[in-house]
């Protein structure tokens, strides 16, 4: 077990988690950039591609909350090993996929593919409440670096070799992360007194991993439901854009795999800078709820402008405030929710938070595929604008410091 320490110090466990989050993001974005082209080669249309992405989200939605409880009970190392092993299985099956049904089968291991969640559990255990938002933001900085590298690597491999080779590279990267975790991450990173306290109850009943009652009780913690609602309404419109843009780039803007990779890298750079540096700067000057309300106000106008974007450059410009705002909301809401529960339950509440991300990934592709096939790309902006207007009104009256 590792004693809690400030993430600002050169803690080898924290350093290893950051390296693994970089690896995870790189491999995941290799797969994300490759999947549209592999799917099209197998005859997948817009709607089917939406179903494929929704399948991924639904499966992750099922596993997310229980993964958090698994980490609280069995420790950080076991949780991270489970997550990276699941990633390797998904990418490995994708590398040999030759039919549409096999594409859907490849998504099954994603039920425990929650590496970022596992990394957040470690950072939460090893950080103080005052430093937590900034520490979690720095973790997203490492993820953002991978988000920049992944699409470029994926685009290069796809262009010069094949889609299956790119998926295989992601699989090998995940196996490397399994080795890193097993070698450098201790069994648990929670405080000694918490480990001793939970020994007679939680560890004596492994079935508590699947305790629905426990997960529901976390939702009654102060402010949790409001924070989850804000996260969901910021995530769905952006999820539609993010999941469907590879298809839009391919068919509407006629970009090749490497060009699409550059756009995804641009999104990754903005996310990385916002979460790595912007969160720490802003949380020292504004309250969490003030930041959330401000982000939604900016979203309204950015989504409205997106509806009128007709070039790739225009899309990149109008989505910049959205990308930055969503990045800030994701970190701020996660940090606030871990402060609302006991330290023994931080993994579980992060699982509930990640469940919202999974729900977003589940419904966004299906909605996006329908809108793209029947209305067009501009409908993404109108939907985002309308939903953010509603949330802004509710937030003005309900979100109080």
Beta strands, then each sheet from edge to edge (+ up, - down):
end
